[in-house]
Amino acid sequence: MGTYVAKTEHRREFVQELLIRLGVAETVQKARRILVKPNIVSHELYPTTTHPDVLSACLEFLIQWHKELVVADGPAVDAGDSGAILKQHPLKKVCDSFGIPLIDLVSEEMTTIVTESGMELELAKIVFDYDFIISLPVLKSHGVCFFTGALKNQFGFFSLEERVRLHLGKDIFRAIAEVNAVIKPGLFIVDAVETLIKSNERRHGGVPAKLGYMLGGTNPLSLDAFGLRLIGQLDPKLKGKNYQEIPYLAHAADLAIGDPQAQPKYLRV
């Protein structure tokens, strides 16, 4: 599993080079249906949500193979009307420019799955219709889960009711790991050019800060372990922590969802 990192603010160039290095073209040509999962938490702009340039660079690459292609996410429980948020979001303009639908996962039919370890999770049923998923998170601090990156981005696949249950006592850390064992994106592109510390949204106390990195690859644990070290430079509560001290990373390691010890290769872009 390849993992790459670059000290850069050139998002487009990083995405383009990453896709070449990983040989994503071959995988895309074999795929039937492709889903791109940005990080649309609320109406707030980047760095709360995925930067338009990252999504645009991905779609520009993908459309040349004329696959069935959608972009999909479900805003947070307390964000307000999810349909209205997506309709007015800058990422909707990006999707429209390529003629690609932006799907509100919150309004989709849900299904309950049981993981291999017996955990029940309620997810958007449509996600299982796609055989190649690209995840586009932003590296940020998080008030409940310590920080959010490659693995945490799949939280948007859960129903609103499931998200409430997870925040009210159900094991949120285990659930994040388990959903990544069931739904496995084939590519992660993590934007750490800018970040939020203290929280993952400005409205919840998130403070913008600059990191100046882009990360990407197929090994989410390697990406998150590296991302944890990066954001630990800015957020005191994360300083010096390793992946085993973040419960959902430890769970993911137990489930063999990537290798937390793998060191990323550096790209020059």
N, C-alpha and C positions, 0 to 999 in steps of 0.2 A: 504494500500500500504506500503510495507516494504522498509526501507532504512537502510543501514549499512555502517559503516566507520571503518577503522583500521589504526592505526599508524604503518606502516610497509613498508618495501621495498620488501617483498616477494609476488610478483604479483600472481604467480601460486597458492600458498597456499590460498591467499585471494579469488581468483576466485573459487577454489574448495569448500571452506567453504561457500561462498555466495550462490552458486548454491544449496547446501544442505539446508541451512537455509531457502531459498525462495521456496523450493520444486519445482524447475524448471523441474525436471524429469517428473513430472505429466503433465505439460504443453507441454513439448516437445513430449511426447508420443501421445498427442492428435493432434499435429500439422501435417499438410500434407507437407508443404514446408517451409523451414527456410532460412532466409537471415541474414547474419552477416554484419553489417555496421561499418568498422573501420574508422579511421580518416586519410586518405591519402591525404594530402594537396598538396604535391609536391615530388620531389626527396629527400628532406631532411629526415634525420633519426629522431628517437625519441630524444627529446620530441615534435618535430613538428608533427610526425605521431605516430600512435598506436605502442606500444612496441610489438615485436614478441611474447614474453612470454604470454601476455594477450590473443592474438588471438589463440595461440597454445593451451592454457589451455581450452578455449571455444570449439574449434574444437574437442579436445580430448574427451570432455564430450559429445558433440553432435553426433559424428559419431556412437556411440554404438547403436543408434536406427535406423540407416540405412534410414534416411529421405532424401528427396531431399534437398540438402544443398549447398548454394553458399555464397561467400564473394563478396561484391560489394561496390564500391565508385567511385567518380568522382573528380579528382584533380582540383585545383583552375584554374580560367580563365587564369591567367598569368603564370602558372607553366610550360607551354611548351606542347609537345606532350603527351597527356594523356596515350595513348597506350604504348608508350616507357617508361613512368614513371612506370606504373604498371608492365610491363614486367621485369624491372630491379630492382623492389623494394624488400627489404627483406621479406615483407609480402607475396610476390608471392612464395618465397621459402617455407614459412610455409604452404601455400595452397597446393603447389605441393606435400609436404611431406604427406599430407592427401588425395591426389587425388581429391581435391575440386577446382572448378574453381574460379578465381578472375575476376570478371566482371567489365569492364570499363563502368560506367553509362553514361559517356559523349557520347559514341558512340551508346547508345541504342535509340530506338524509344521514342519520347516524347509525352505526352498527356497534355491537358489543363483541369484543374479542376476548379470548382467554389466552394468556401467554403460556409458554412452556412451563414456567414456574407457578402457574395457577392464578396470576393476577388478572382481574377483569378490568378492561379499559373501554371506554366509549369514545369512538373516533368517527370522523367524517368518512362515510363509506366510499366516496368517490376516490379517495387517495389510493385505494387498492386496485383501481382501474388502470394505473400508470406503471409502466415497467422501468422507467428511468426517472429519478427525482434529483433535482439540483437544489441544494439548500443555501440560502444567501443571508446568513445572520450578521449582526453587528456585535462586536465584542464589547460588553458593558458589565458594570456591576449590577447586582440584583439583591433586593432587600430580603428575599426569602431563600433563594438558591445560591447566594454568594456572588455568582457571576453567571452570565449567559453567553454562549458561543455556539459552537457547532452542534452539540448534542441538544442543548436546551431549545434550539429553534423549532424542533419538531413538537414542542408543546402546543403550537398552533393547530395541530391536527385534532386535538381533543375537543369534544363538545363543551359548550359553556357550563353545562351541569357537571361534567366531569372535572373541569377546572375548579369549580367551586368546592367540590368534594375534596380535591387534592389540596386545596388551600386550608380546608377546615379539619384536617386530621388524617385523611388518607395519605399514604406514603408518597409524597410528591417526588422525592429523590429516586425512589425505586421506579416510579412510573416513567420518569424521564429516561432512565436507562432501558426499561422494558419496551417503550415505544420505539426506541432505536434498534432494538433487537427484532422487532416485527416489521417496521418500515425502515428500510435501509437506503438512504440517499446514496447515489453513486458518485456524487461530487459535492464538496462543501467549499464555499468561498466566503471567508470571514473578513469583514472590513474592520480594521483596527487603526485606520487613519485618524479618526476622531472617536472618542468614547464618552461614556457617562460614568462617573463614579458616584458612589453612595446609593444610587438607585438606577433602574433601567429606563426611567422616563423623567422628564423635567417636572411634570406635574406632581410626581411623587418624591421630589427632592433631588433628582439626578443633576449632577454638575458637569457641564461639558469640559472636556480636556483633550489634549492632543497626544497621540501615541506615534502616528506616522508609519504604520505597518499594514501590509496586506498579507493574508494567510490563505492557503488553499490546498486541497488534496482530497484523498479518499479515506484517510485515517482520522476519524473525528476525535479520538482520544489523544492522539499526538497533537492535533491542532489545539485542543482545549488545554492540554498540559502546558504547551508553549504560551497560549493566550493568558493562562493564569499567571505565569511569570511576568508577562508584559503588564497586565493591569495591576498586578501587585506592586509595581513601581510607583503607581499613582494613588491607589486606594489602601490606606493603612490597615484596614481589616483583612486584606488579602496578602499583605506583605509576608514573604517567606513561606507561604502555604504551598504544599505539594498536592498532587492530584488525590492522594489517599485521604486528605483532610476535607475534600469536597464530596459529600456523600454520593451524589449521582455519578460522579466520575469513578469513585470506588466501585459502585454497583456495576457500571458499564465495563470496568476492567474485569470484574468477576464473570461477566457475561461474554467476555472476549470480543467486545465491540471495538476493535482496533487495539493498537499497542501504545500505551502511554509513554513508553521508554524510547520510542523511535524519534530520532532527531530530524527536524526538517532540513531540507536543502535550501540554500539561499539562491534567489534569482536576482539578476540585475535588470531593472526596468526603469 
